[in-house]
Amino acid sequence: MRGFLVRLIAAAMYLALAVPAGAGHNYSDFWGATNGASLNIVQQGSDVVVTGFLYDTDRLPTWITFGGTLDASNTLSGNVLQNAGDVPSNNFVSNWNPFVVGTASIQFTSLSRASFTLTLNGRTTTGTLRRANLGRLPLAGEYAATIMELLENCTFRQNRLVSSLGLFTVQTNDAGDAMTGSFSETNGPGSCTYYVPLVQTGSVATGYGTFACNDGTDGDAAIESLRAFDDVLVIEMTRTFRRGDTCIATTLLSGGR
């Protein structure tokens, strides 16, 4: 039981970072452009910091840093900085002496695409960024999990916010692009099984599939965001009941192995 609680607390702590209040989506990931540029985007809440490698106006490789706050149109803008500090020594300590070399903005147009505008040393260019897939998400396994659901438009059950604790078991197919997940309550009879083909973009997966529960309900399951890091899994999902009730459930599942 102690291990269960430790993993559950860890999952809840990660959830607070992965799905911060006020942010519609967390774009933290490795992003790339067709001209060889690569950007590492880190987001906490609506604040974003970007470090990137690209080629400057003289076609020389260079590193840049900029940051900003996401607005209502999922756009951030900031001054582009370069560091004129010391060369790293054997103890990897270097003075941070940045200076402004231009401006940059990113508008996220989807979960996996963004428009990037850069003004560097007086020259402005615009390109498209794409979220990069570095490897399959580590999904398969058993998770001590908690589910929170907002039930709306129900016919038979009460419209309300519900939560449950249990075990979430995930299996993937050989290609790693489809998930079968089974959730069983720890202290109750409830259990549901989900089958969802997945589309991965960077460290995020989305997909549309089905669910079936042992209370006689079933329907469609739409995963808006699935993240898996190390031993933590976080899923944002909408369930639309087709049989047994008419509910629409906005679901948040977080778990730790």
Secondary structure, DSSP 4 states (H G I P E B T S, - for coil): -HHHHHHHHHHHHHHHHHS-TT-S----EEEEETTS-EEEEEEETTEEEEEEEEE-TTS-EEEEEEEEE--TTSEEEEEEEEE--PPP-TT------EEEEEEEEEEE-SSSEEEEEEEETTEEEEEEEEE---S-----EEEEEEEEEEEES-SSS--SEEEEEEEEEEEE-TTS-EEEEEEEETTSS-EEEEEEE-EEETTEEEEEEEEEETTS-EEEEEEEEEEEETTEEEEEEEEEEEES---EEEEEEEEE-
